[in-house]
Amino acid sequence: MNDDRRRRLLALADRLGTPCFVYFLDEVRARIAAVRQAFGGAFAITYAIKANPAPALLRRLRGAVDGIDVSSGGELTRALAAGYPAAAIHFTGPGKRAGELAAAVAAGIGAVVLESREEAAVLASLARAAGVQQRVLVRIAPDRVPAGFGDTMSGKPVAFGIDEEDVPAFLADLRRWPELRLAGFHAYSGTQCLKPDAIAANWAIFARVFAAAAGAAGAAPEQLVLGAGMGVAYHDDQRPLDLGEVAVHAAPVLADLRARFPRAQLALETGRHLVGDAGVYLLRVLRTKDSRGVRIGIGDGGFRHHLAAAGMFGMVLKRNFRLANVSVADGPATGAFQLSGPLCTSLDMLGRAVPLPRLQQGDVIAIEASGAYGPTASPTAFLSHPPAGEWLVDGEQVVDART
């Protein structure tokens, strides 16, 4: 970490208090611009707000992204409250409640992404009662996923979408419901991938299943949504994803899709890749102790705010996120320290054998790549400790991200 960033984070910790998350809006905007540039504007960008639904962030991203992907009625409410037009909202997720679907129909959202026959039947009934025709996309679960993804949602029995081999029969059933208008297809098979060739290979699979589905539907799609799967380099030994390499590998796939479906909008659904690197979690060391030859720092924050950094959110092997002691200039490590939280459970550990120049009471520790899947993916009520602050830095302005 360079010294300017270290000093800035230390000043923010002193000003805002710890534990807290800090999200840098300029970095999110820069990532969005980088994605657009890498693919030559081939994609509309839809932001999956499950990655970070902070209201202040959502408001300021309006206009920077082309659409919003929500996965619950609560996220739908947040998107509408942030000022996104209903037509720009897609609703995904395998377990949408009838009330949530009714709210989506009433709002007139751009598309409900269908993931089962039962869901389609419920939605058709709700649309019929409302006297409207609801635009839908069919989510397809391909029969395989290339190696290299951190979590996979295809190629095995899954709750997500319609199995590739069942799509023709599903589309035949869909014709029974005139209240639903098929507008296109959606696929999201894997997340957290840092291999450009694997991402491109996954999109090639999407292109294949989209073409087959369009053939079965007997109509050209208006929209095709590709789950990005683009990851974030969480660990020191990982290389950040090179978007240029992804674009090179994916160029034939995108050219084929444009040629085959010239009138269809291609949309790239992504969340983690846009906001993950733009966030930092800051905590302060409350106590230190030595235990069996290991210096342990006990911080005021922990896994109750940041389950992912504790290695319990989709991580098979627990590995440290990128950590730094921002209270001291970078220098050679003086030890391999353990960073624990204040909870009375051994699960509350954010770092194991962390090489740092020092670790002492009062030091501020920064955990990088913390902009996605922070508080909303963590057990924030555990032991009734207070929540972490969430702050959005927009230029020189710092605002409460939760308002």
ZAMI-980473 format. One record per residue (C-alpha): z, x, y; residue in three letters. Coordinates in steps of 0.001 Angstrom, whole numbers, plus 524288, in hexadecimal, padded with zeros to 5 digits. Example, Ala and Ser with C-alpha at 12.3 -4.5 7.8 and 13.67 -1.06 7.14 Angstrom:
2
[mardo [81E78; 8300C; 7EE6C]; 'ALA']
[mardo [81BE4; 83566; 7FBDC]; 'SER']
***
This chain:
403
[mardo [80000; 80000; 80000]; 'MET']
[mardo [7FC3B; 805A0; 80D19]; 'ASN']
[mardo [806AF; 807A6; 81749]; 'ASP']
[mardo [801B2; 7FD48; 820D7]; 'ASP']
[mardo [80254; 7F2B0; 81680]; 'ARG']
[mardo [80FA0; 7F765; 811FB]; 'ARG']
[mardo [81530; 7F6B8; 81FC4]; 'ARG']
[mardo [80F1F; 7E961; 8220B]; 'ARG']
[mardo [8150C; 7E3C0; 815B1]; 'LEU']
[mardo [8225E; 7E97C; 818DB]; 'LEU']
[mardo [821DB; 7E371; 82665]; 'ALA']
[mardo [81E2B; 7D642; 820AA]; 'LEU']
[mardo [8296C; 7D6F6; 816E9]; 'ALA']
[mardo [8330A; 7DA0F; 821D1]; 'ASP']
[mardo [82D89; 7CF34; 82A63]; 'ARG']
[mardo [82BCA; 7C472; 82046]; 'LEU']
[mardo [836A2; 7C77F; 816A3]; 'GLY']
[mardo [83599; 7C95E; 8081C]; 'THR']
[mardo [831CF; 7C54C; 7FE02]; 'PRO']
[mardo [824D9; 7C072; 8032A]; 'CYS']
[mardo [81651; 7BFCD; 800C7]; 'PHE']
[mardo [80D18; 7C448; 80B71]; 'VAL']
[mardo [7FED5; 7C01D; 80B1F]; 'TYR']
[mardo [7F4EB; 7C72A; 813AB]; 'PHE']
[mardo [7EA7C; 7BD74; 817C7]; 'LEU']
[mardo [7E0F3; 7C7D9; 81C76]; 'ASP']
[mardo [7E0BE; 7CD7C; 80EAE]; 'GLU']
[mardo [7DDD3; 7C027; 808C1]; 'VAL']
[mardo [7D2B8; 7BE01; 81255]; 'ARG']
[mardo [7CD6E; 7CB8B; 80F81]; 'ALA']
[mardo [7CD77; 7C8C2; 800E5]; 'ARG']
[mardo [7C62D; 7BBF0; 802E8]; 'ILE']
[mardo [7BC19; 7C308; 80B37]; 'ALA']
[mardo [7BACE; 7CDAA; 800E2]; 'ALA']
[mardo [7B80A; 7C399; 7F641]; 'VAL']
[mardo [7ADB1; 7BD0A; 7FE9C]; 'ARG']
[mardo [7A74B; 7C9F9; 801E3]; 'GLN']
[mardo [7A77A; 7CF18; 7F3ED]; 'ALA']
[mardo [79FE0; 7C36E; 7EED8]; 'PHE']
[mardo [796F8; 7C1D5; 7FA86]; 'GLY']
[mardo [79C13; 7B45A; 7FD9C]; 'GLY']
[mardo [797C1; 7AF2E; 7F05E]; 'ALA']
[mardo [7A4A0; 7A807; 7EE7C]; 'PHE']
[mardo [7AC60; 79DE6; 7F5AC]; 'ALA']
[mardo [7BA9E; 7A229; 7F473]; 'ILE']
[mardo [7C4E4; 79881; 7F000]; 'THR']
[mardo [7D305; 79CCA; 7F109]; 'TYR']
[mardo [7DBF0; 7993F; 7E5A4]; 'ALA']
[mardo [7E85D; 79664; 7ED0A]; 'ILE']
[mardo [7F0E6; 797D5; 7E100]; 'LYS']
[mardo [7F07E; 7A668; 7E41F]; 'ALA']
[mardo [7F782; 7A44E; 7F10D]; 'ASN']
[mardo [7F93B; 796B8; 7F6EE]; 'PRO']
[mardo [800EA; 79AE0; 8030B]; 'ALA']
[mardo [7FD9D; 79095; 80D6B]; 'PRO']
[mardo [7FBA5; 79A1A; 818B3]; 'ALA']
[mardo [7F262; 7A228; 81053]; 'LEU']
[mardo [7EAA7; 79620; 80C53]; 'LEU']
[mardo [7E8DC; 791CD; 81A69]; 'ARG']
[mardo [7E403; 79F03; 81EC4]; 'ARG']
[mardo [7DA85; 7A047; 8136B]; 'LEU']
[mardo [7D3CD; 793AA; 8176B]; 'ARG']
[mardo [7C60D; 7979E; 81B2B]; 'GLY']
[mardo [7C726; 7A4C7; 81468]; 'ALA']
[mardo [7C522; 79EAA; 806F4]; 'VAL']
[mardo [7BB90; 793F3; 8035A]; 'ASP']
[mardo [7C448; 78BB9; 7FAD7]; 'GLY']
[mardo [7D177; 78A38; 7F47E]; 'ILE']
[mardo [7D51F; 788FA; 7E62F]; 'ASP']
[mardo [7E197; 78155; 7E394]; 'VAL']
[mardo [7E868; 77F47; 7D696]; 'SER']
[mardo [7F2B3; 77506; 7D9BB]; 'SER']
[mardo [7F56A; 769A7; 7E28B]; 'GLY']
[mardo [7FE93; 77254; 7EA59]; 'GLY']
[mardo [7F3DC; 77C3E; 7ECBB]; 'GLU']
[mardo [7EAA2; 77138; 7F098]; 'LEU']
[mardo [7F497; 76CB8; 7FAA5]; 'THR']
[mardo [7F5D5; 77A9C; 7FFE1]; 'ARG']
[mardo [7E727; 77C58; 800FD]; 'ALA']
[mardo [7E56F; 76F96; 8085E]; 'LEU']
[mardo [7F113; 772A2; 8112D]; 'ALA']
[mardo [7EB12; 77FD9; 8144E]; 'ALA']
[mardo [7DF19; 778D7; 81984]; 'GLY']
[mardo [7D525; 77B1C; 80EC7]; 'TYR']
[mardo [7CB16; 77046; 80DD9]; 'PRO']
[mardo [7CCA0; 76883; 80162]; 'ALA']
[mardo [7BE7B; 76B3F; 7FDCF]; 'ALA']
[mardo [7C1AD; 779CB; 7FCFD]; 'ALA']
[mardo [7CC66; 777EA; 7F2CD]; 'ILE']
[mardo [7CAF0; 7792A; 7E405]; 'HIS']
[mardo [7D5CE; 774C1; 7DAE6]; 'PHE']
[mardo [7D72A; 77C96; 7CE45]; 'THR']
[mardo [7E171; 77CC7; 7C3A0]; 'GLY']
[mardo [7E2C8; 77748; 7B5F0]; 'PRO']
[mardo [7EE55; 76E3A; 7B869]; 'GLY']
[mardo [7EB5D; 76665; 7C4A7]; 'LYS']
[mardo [7F43F; 75A94; 7C5AD]; 'ARG']
[mardo [7EE75; 74D2B; 7C849]; 'ALA']
[mardo [7F551; 74CCC; 7D577]; 'GLY']
[mardo [7EF8B; 759E0; 7D936]; 'GLU']
[mardo [7E1F6; 75575; 7D55A]; 'LEU']
[mardo [7E3CA; 748E7; 7DD08]; 'ALA']
[mardo [7E789; 750DD; 7E900]; 'ALA']
[mardo [7DB7F; 7595F; 7E737]; 'ALA']
[mardo [7D2AC; 74D75; 7E650]; 'VAL']
[mardo [7D91A; 7472E; 7F22D]; 'ALA']
[mardo [7D760; 753AF; 7FA0D]; 'ALA']
[mardo [7C8FF; 75496; 7F65F]; 'GLY']
[mardo [7C9BE; 7629B; 7F195]; 'ILE']
[mardo [7BD66; 76A3B; 7EED9]; 'GLY']
[mardo [7BEFF; 76ACA; 7E029]; 'ALA']
[mardo [7C879; 7686C; 7D52A]; 'VAL']
[mardo [7C663; 772B7; 7CAAA]; 'VAL']
[mardo [7C6B9; 76B9B; 7BDA2]; 'LEU']
[mardo [7CDB3; 7725C; 7B26C]; 'GLU']
[mardo [7CEC1; 767D6; 7A7DF]; 'SER']
[mardo [7C93F; 75AB6; 7A3A1]; 'ARG']
[mardo [7D624; 753E6; 7A620]; 'GLU']
[mardo [7D663; 7592D; 7B3EC]; 'GLU']
[mardo [7C88C; 7545C; 7B63A]; 'ALA']
[mardo [7CC45; 746C4; 7B181]; 'ALA']
[mardo [7D838; 7462A; 7BA6E]; 'VAL']
[mardo [7D078; 74B01; 7C61A]; 'LEU']
[mardo [7C598; 7412E; 7C3AC]; 'ALA']
[mardo [7CF7E; 73620; 7C359]; 'SER']
[mardo [7D590; 73AA7; 7D01B]; 'LEU']
[mardo [7C869; 73C27; 7D6C5]; 'ALA']
[mardo [7C461; 72EA7; 7D210]; 'ARG']
[mardo [7D0CD; 728B6; 7D798]; 'ALA']
[mardo [7CE66; 72F99; 7E489]; 'ALA']
[mardo [7C048; 72B1F; 7E4E2]; 'GLY']
[mardo [7BAE1; 738E0; 7E634]; 'VAL']
[mardo [7B2C6; 74277; 7DE79]; 'GLN']
[mardo [7BA31; 74F3D; 7DCAE]; 'GLN']
[mardo [7B2B9; 75C03; 7DC8C]; 'ARG']
[mardo [7B687; 7646C; 7D0D6]; 'VAL']
[mardo [7B41E; 771D0; 7CB11]; 'LEU']
[mardo [7B5A2; 7746C; 7BC91]; 'VAL']
[mardo [7BD7F; 78068; 7B932]; 'ARG']
[mardo [7B7F5; 787A9; 7AD8B]; 'ILE']
[mardo [7BFD1; 790A0; 7A4AC]; 'ALA']
[mardo [7B62B; 79A95; 79EFC]; 'PRO']
[mardo [7B78A; 79F11; 79102]; 'ASP']
[mardo [7BACC; 7AD03; 794C2]; 'ARG']
[mardo [7C048; 7B58C; 79FA9]; 'VAL']
[mardo [7BCB6; 7C3F4; 7A15B]; 'PRO']
[mardo [7C78E; 7CDE8; 79F8F]; 'ALA']
[mardo [7CE5D; 7D251; 7ABEE]; 'GLY']
[mardo [7D4F8; 7C606; 7B125]; 'PHE']
[mardo [7E3AF; 7C52D; 7B2C6]; 'GLY']
[mardo [7E478; 7B6EB; 7AEE8]; 'ASP']
[mardo [7DA08; 7AED2; 7A82C]; 'THR']
[mardo [7D76C; 7A045; 7A84F]; 'MET']
[mardo [7CBB7; 79F6F; 79F33]; 'SER']
[mardo [7C742; 7A479; 79202]; 'GLY']
[mardo [7D2FD; 79E6C; 78B17]; 'LYS']
[mardo [7D9E0; 79135; 78A83]; 'PRO']
[mardo [7DCE1; 78E7E; 798D2]; 'VAL']
[mardo [7E1AB; 78367; 7A159]; 'ALA']
[mardo [7D76A; 7868F; 7AB8C]; 'PHE']
[mardo [7CA3D; 78003; 7AC83]; 'GLY']
[mardo [7C0BC; 77B4B; 7A24D]; 'ILE']
[mardo [7BDA7; 78475; 79714]; 'ASP']
[mardo [7AFD4; 78980; 79870]; 'GLU']
[mardo [7ABA6; 78399; 78B7B]; 'GLU']
[mardo [7B0D6; 77625; 78F78]; 'ASP']
[mardo [7A9FF; 77574; 79CAA]; 'VAL']
[mardo [79DE0; 76DA4; 79843]; 'PRO']
[mardo [7A65F; 7630E; 7922E]; 'ALA']
[mardo [7AF59; 762DE; 79E01]; 'PHE']
[mardo [7A3D2; 76140; 7A741]; 'LEU']
[mardo [79ECB; 7560A; 79EF4]; 'ALA']
[mardo [7AC1C; 74F77; 7A032]; 'ASP']
[mardo [7AC1A; 751DC; 7AED0]; 'LEU']
[mardo [7A01C; 7493F; 7B05C]; 'ARG']
[mardo [7A88B; 73D9E; 7ACA0]; 'ARG']
[mardo [7AFD4; 73EB3; 7B986]; 'TRP']
[mardo [7A703; 73BEC; 7C530]; 'PRO']
[mardo [7B301; 73D96; 7CDC7]; 'GLU']
[mardo [7B1F6; 74C50; 7CB73]; 'LEU']
[mardo [7A69F; 753FF; 7D0FA]; 'ARG']
[mardo [7A3DA; 760E2; 7CA36]; 'LEU']
[mardo [7A157; 76B11; 7D4BE]; 'ALA']
[mardo [7A1F7; 7779F; 7CCF3]; 'GLY']
[mardo [7A9DD; 780A9; 7C481]; 'PHE']
[mardo [7B596; 78999; 7C571]; 'HIS']
[mardo [7BA20; 794FF; 7BD0F]; 'ALA']
[mardo [7C614; 79DB4; 7BE26]; 'TYR']
[mardo [7C8A0; 7A5B3; 7B1EC]; 'SER']
[mardo [7D126; 7B12A; 7B5D5]; 'GLY']
[mardo [7D95D; 7B72D; 7C07F]; 'THR']
[mardo [7DDC1; 7C45E; 7C5A1]; 'GLN']
[mardo [7D1F8; 7CC75; 7C19C]; 'CYS']
[mardo [7CF48; 7D9D3; 7C7A1]; 'LEU']
[mardo [7C306; 7DCE7; 7BFAA]; 'LYS']
[mardo [7B687; 7D9D4; 7C72B]; 'PRO']
[mardo [7AE22; 7D94E; 7BAF0]; 'ASP']
[mardo [7B780; 7CFBA; 7B45B]; 'ALA']
[mardo [7B76D; 7C6B8; 7C037]; 'ILE']
[mardo [7A895; 7C6C9; 7C070]; 'ALA']
[mardo [7A7FB; 7C479; 7B1C1]; 'ALA']
[mardo [7B10F; 7B8D8; 7B362]; 'ASN']
[mardo [7A867; 7B322; 7BDF9]; 'TRP']
[mardo [79CC0; 7B501; 7B4F8]; 'ALA']
[mardo [7A3D4; 7AC8B; 7AB09]; 'ILE']
[mardo [7A614; 7A27A; 7B5B2]; 'PHE']
[mardo [7979C; 7A296; 7B90B]; 'ALA']
[mardo [79437; 7A025; 7AAD3]; 'ARG']
[mardo [79D87; 794AE; 7A939]; 'VAL']
[mardo [799A0; 78EF1; 7B665]; 'PHE']
[mardo [78B4D; 78F1F; 7B269]; 'ALA']
[mardo [78E5C; 78895; 7A570]; 'ALA']
[mardo [796DF; 77E59; 7ABFB]; 'ALA']
[mardo [78C92; 77B41; 7B62D]; 'ALA']
[mardo [782CF; 77976; 7AB41]; 'GLY']
[mardo [78BF1; 77036; 7A426]; 'ALA']
[mardo [78E7B; 768A5; 7B0B7]; 'ALA']
[mardo [77FFB; 76791; 7B386]; 'GLY']
[mardo [78221; 76AA4; 7C1DB]; 'ALA']
[mardo [782F2; 77684; 7CA95]; 'ALA']
[mardo [790D1; 7791B; 7CF9E]; 'PRO']
[mardo [79446; 77874; 7DDFF]; 'GLU']
[mardo [79F29; 78258; 7DC96]; 'GLN']
[mardo [7A33E; 78CE9; 7D2FE]; 'LEU']
[mardo [7B0E0; 792A2; 7D437]; 'VAL']
[mardo [7B34C; 79FFD; 7CE4B]; 'LEU']
[mardo [7C14E; 7A425; 7CC3D]; 'GLY']
[mardo [7C1BC; 7B1AA; 7D220]; 'ALA']
[mardo [7CBDB; 7B811; 7C961]; 'GLY']
[mardo [7CC32; 7C36C; 7D302]; 'MET']
[mardo [7D90D; 7CA9A; 7D253]; 'GLY']
[mardo [7E26D; 7D2B6; 7DA66]; 'VAL']
[mardo [7E6EE; 7E0A0; 7D783]; 'ALA']
[mardo [7F56B; 7DE3A; 7D5A3]; 'TYR']
[mardo [7F8F9; 7EB5C; 7CFB2]; 'HIS']
[mardo [7F7AE; 7F958; 7D469]; 'ASP']
[mardo [7EE80; 7FD1B; 7C96A]; 'ASP']
[mardo [7E4F1; 7F1FB; 7CBE7]; 'GLN']
[mardo [7D863; 7F349; 7D391]; 'ARG']
[mardo [7D5EB; 7E84D; 7DD4D]; 'PRO']
[mardo [7CA71; 7DFA5; 7D9F1]; 'LEU']
[mardo [7BDAB; 7E484; 7DFC0]; 'ASP']
[mardo [7B6A1; 7D866; 7E4A9]; 'LEU']
[mardo [7AA17; 7E017; 7E656]; 'GLY']
[mardo [7AA2E; 7E360; 7D7E4]; 'GLU']
[mardo [7AC8E; 7D524; 7D47B]; 'VAL']
[mardo [7A0F8; 7D149; 7DCF2]; 'ALA']
[mardo [79813; 7DB41; 7D672]; 'VAL']
[mardo [79BD0; 7D6E3; 7C8BE]; 'HIS']
[mardo [79AF9; 7C886; 7CC65]; 'ALA']
[mardo [78E1D; 7C90F; 7D3DC]; 'ALA']
[mardo [78582; 7C4DF; 7C852]; 'PRO']
[mardo [78E9F; 7B98F; 7C536]; 'VAL']
[mardo [78EBB; 7B49B; 7D32E]; 'LEU']
[mardo [78002; 7B616; 7D452]; 'ALA']
[mardo [77E4A; 7AE1D; 7C7F2]; 'ASP']
[mardo [78763; 7A367; 7CCCF]; 'LEU']
[mardo [78057; 7A2A8; 7D9F1]; 'ARG']
[mardo [77321; 7A1F8; 7D337]; 'ALA']
[mardo [77777; 797E3; 7C949]; 'ARG']
[mardo [77F19; 78F57; 7D2C0]; 'PHE']
[mardo [7794F; 791D3; 7E04D]; 'PRO']
[mardo [77FF7; 7860A; 7E687]; 'ARG']
[mardo [78D76; 7881E; 7E0D3]; 'ALA']
[mardo [79871; 78DD2; 7E8D5]; 'GLN']
[mardo [79ED1; 7994A; 7E1E9]; 'LEU']
[mardo [7AD5D; 799B5; 7E4A2]; 'ALA']
[mardo [7B6CF; 7A48F; 7E14D]; 'LEU']
[mardo [7C49B; 79FC6; 7DEAE]; 'GLU']
[mardo [7CEB2; 7AA41; 7E148]; 'THR']
[mardo [7DCB3; 7AB53; 7E5CF]; 'GLY']
[mardo [7E3F6; 7B784; 7E166]; 'ARG']
[mardo [7D903; 7C0B2; 7E581]; 'HIS']
[mardo [7D913; 7BB80; 7F372]; 'LEU']
[mardo [7E7A6; 7BBB9; 7F61D]; 'VAL']
[mardo [7EE24; 7C474; 7EBF4]; 'GLY']
[mardo [7ECB9; 7D186; 7F2C4]; 'ASP']
[mardo [7EFD5; 7CB95; 80008]; 'ALA']
[mardo [7FE12; 7C8F6; 7FCD7]; 'GLY']
[mardo [80A2C; 7D18A; 7FBE4]; 'VAL']
[mardo [817A0; 7CDE6; 7F6B9]; 'TYR']
[mardo [822B1; 7D494; 7FE02]; 'LEU']
[mardo [83093; 7D5C0; 7F8F8]; 'LEU']
[mardo [83C4E; 7DDF6; 7FCBF]; 'ARG']
[mardo [8450C; 7E5DF; 7F3C7]; 'VAL']
[mardo [852A8; 7DFFF; 7F3E0]; 'LEU']
[mardo [85943; 7E961; 7EA7D]; 'ARG']
[mardo [85629; 7F529; 7E23D]; 'THR']
[mardo [85CAB; 7F99C; 7D5CB]; 'LYS']
[mardo [85A96; 8038E; 7CB23]; 'ASP']
[mardo [85A24; 7FEAD; 7BD48]; 'SER']
[mardo [857C1; 80795; 7B1AD]; 'ARG']
[mardo [85014; 8113F; 7B97A]; 'GLY']
[mardo [847FF; 8076D; 7C14A]; 'VAL']
[mardo [849A5; 80490; 7CFBD]; 'ARG']
[mardo [848AB; 7F5D7; 7D1A4]; 'ILE']
[mardo [84608; 7EF22; 7DE7E]; 'GLY']
[mardo [84A89; 7E103; 7DF32]; 'ILE']
[mardo [8428A; 7D9B3; 7E92C]; 'GLY']
[mardo [84435; 7CCF4; 7F07F]; 'ASP']
[mardo [837A8; 7C7DE; 7EA6C]; 'GLY']
[mardo [83298; 7C70A; 7DCB1]; 'GLY']
[mardo [82B79; 7BF46; 7D275]; 'PHE']
[mardo [82FFD; 7B22E; 7D7DC]; 'ARG']
[mardo [8262B; 7B477; 7E2D7]; 'HIS']
[mardo [81C47; 7BD0C; 7DC03]; 'HIS']
[mardo [81AEE; 7BA18; 7CD98]; 'LEU']
[mardo [80E0E; 7C169; 7CCEE]; 'ALA']
[mardo [813FC; 7CE3E; 7D19E]; 'ALA']
[mardo [81E50; 7CCE6; 7C6FC]; 'ALA']
[mardo [8134A; 7CCA6; 7BD0B]; 'GLY']
[mardo [81500; 7BE83; 7B8FD]; 'MET']
[mardo [808C2; 7B81B; 7BE4B]; 'PHE']
[mardo [7FD7F; 7BA9A; 7B50B]; 'GLY']
[mardo [800FF; 7C8D3; 7B274]; 'MET']
[mardo [801A9; 7CCC5; 7A420]; 'VAL']
[mardo [807AB; 7DA20; 7A6AE]; 'LEU']
[mardo [8112A; 7DB07; 7B208]; 'LYS']
[mardo [80C3F; 7E4F6; 7BBDD]; 'ARG']
[mardo [810C7; 7E7E9; 7C992]; 'ASN']
[mardo [8097D; 7E259; 7D514]; 'PHE']
[mardo [8068F; 7EC3A; 7DFBC]; 'ARG']
[mardo [813B3; 7EEF7; 7E627]; 'LEU']
[mardo [817A5; 7F74F; 7F1BF]; 'ALA']
[mardo [82436; 7FA69; 7F8F3]; 'ASN']
[mardo [82025; 7F7C3; 8070B]; 'VAL']
[mardo [82D0B; 7FCCD; 80C78]; 'SER']
[mardo [828EF; 80AD1; 809F0]; 'VAL']
[mardo [81C42; 81234; 80BA7]; 'ALA']
[mardo [8144D; 81471; 7FF6B]; 'ASP']
[mardo [81806; 820BD; 7F849]; 'GLY']
[mardo [81A01; 8261E; 7EAAF]; 'PRO']
[mardo [821A8; 81D81; 7E177]; 'ALA']
[mardo [82FCF; 8217D; 7DFC7]; 'THR']
[mardo [831D0; 818A3; 7D426]; 'GLY']
[mardo [82CEB; 80D5E; 7CBFF]; 'ALA']
[mardo [834D9; 801E3; 7D0C1]; 'PHE']
[mardo [83752; 7F413; 7CC02]; 'GLN']
[mardo [8362F; 7E8C3; 7D589]; 'LEU']
[mardo [83DE7; 7DCB3; 7D1DF]; 'SER']
[mardo [840DA; 7CFEA; 7D8B0]; 'GLY']
[mardo [84E17; 7C989; 7DB44]; 'PRO']
[mardo [84DB0; 7BF59; 7D074]; 'LEU']
[mardo [85679; 7C003; 7C495]; 'CYS']
[mardo [84B4F; 7C140; 7BAEC]; 'THR']
[mardo [8444B; 7CD38; 7B5BE]; 'SER']
[mardo [83778; 7C64B; 7B8C0]; 'LEU']
[mardo [839AF; 7C913; 7C729]; 'ASP']
[mardo [832EF; 7D635; 7C790]; 'MET']
[mardo [8277F; 7D9C6; 7D05E]; 'LEU']
[mardo [825A6; 7E811; 7CD14]; 'GLY']
[mardo [827F9; 7F117; 7C1AB]; 'ARG']
[mardo [8277A; 7FFED; 7C2CC]; 'ALA']
[mardo [82211; 7FED6; 7D0A5]; 'VAL']
[mardo [81F2D; 80C2E; 7D6C0]; 'PRO']
[mardo [82485; 80C0E; 7E4A7]; 'LEU']
[mardo [828AD; 8167A; 7EE74]; 'PRO']
[mardo [83613; 80FEF; 7EF09]; 'ARG']
[mardo [83D57; 8034E; 7EC59]; 'LEU']
[mardo [849B2; 8003F; 7F3F0]; 'GLN']
[mardo [8511B; 7F4E3; 7F9D0]; 'GLN']
[mardo [849CE; 7EE95; 80527]; 'GLY']
[mardo [83C56; 7F37F; 8014A]; 'ASP']
[mardo [83123; 7E9DA; 80275]; 'VAL']
[mardo [8281C; 7E90B; 7F6B5]; 'ILE']
[mardo [81A4B; 7E3D8; 7F7EF]; 'ALA']
[mardo [81310; 7DE04; 7EC5F]; 'ILE']
[mardo [80482; 7DDE4; 7EF0B]; 'GLU']
[mardo [7FA49; 7D43B; 7E9FA]; 'ALA']
[mardo [803DB; 7C909; 7EBC7]; 'SER']
[mardo [7FB64; 7BF3E; 7F309]; 'GLY']
[mardo [7F855; 7B6DA; 7E71D]; 'ALA']
[mardo [8013E; 7AFBD; 7DDA0]; 'TYR']
[mardo [80DDB; 7B2FD; 7E49A]; 'GLY']
[mardo [8181A; 7A894; 7E7BF]; 'PRO']
[mardo [81080; 79CEA; 7E279]; 'THR']
[mardo [80EEF; 7A38C; 7D532]; 'ALA']
[mardo [81D34; 7A7CF; 7D44D]; 'SER']
[mardo [82A55; 7A195; 7D0A3]; 'PRO']
[mardo [82ED4; 7A0DA; 7DEC0]; 'THR']
[mardo [83A67; 797D9; 7DC05]; 'ALA']
[mardo [8406E; 7A09B; 7D1A0]; 'PHE']
[mardo [84F0A; 7A2B7; 7D436]; 'LEU']
[mardo [84D76; 79BBE; 7E150]; 'SER']
[mardo [84A68; 7A80B; 7E8F0]; 'HIS']
[mardo [8431E; 7A5A3; 7F5BE]; 'PRO']
[mardo [83439; 7A5EF; 7F60D]; 'PRO']
[mardo [82CBC; 7B17B; 7FB3C]; 'ALA']
[mardo [826C5; 7B0A7; 808A8]; 'GLY']
[mardo [81811; 7AFBA; 8098B]; 'GLU']
[mardo [8116D; 7B4F3; 815B2]; 'TRP']
[mardo [80349; 7B533; 819E5]; 'LEU']
[mardo [7FEED; 7C06E; 82288]; 'VAL']
[mardo [7F312; 7BC85; 82AA8]; 'ASP']
[mardo [7F00A; 7C7E0; 833A0]; 'GLY']
[mardo [7FC37; 7C9C0; 83BD8]; 'GLU']
[mardo [80149; 7BC2E; 838B2]; 'GLN']
[mardo [80B2F; 7BA0F; 82DCE]; 'VAL']
[mardo [80D68; 7AC06; 82984]; 'VAL']
[mardo [81510; 7A550; 81EC5]; 'ASP']
[mardo [80AD9; 7A3A6; 81418]; 'ALA']
[mardo [8120B; 797E3; 80E80]; 'ARG']
[mardo [81000; 78F58; 81A83]; 'THR']
***
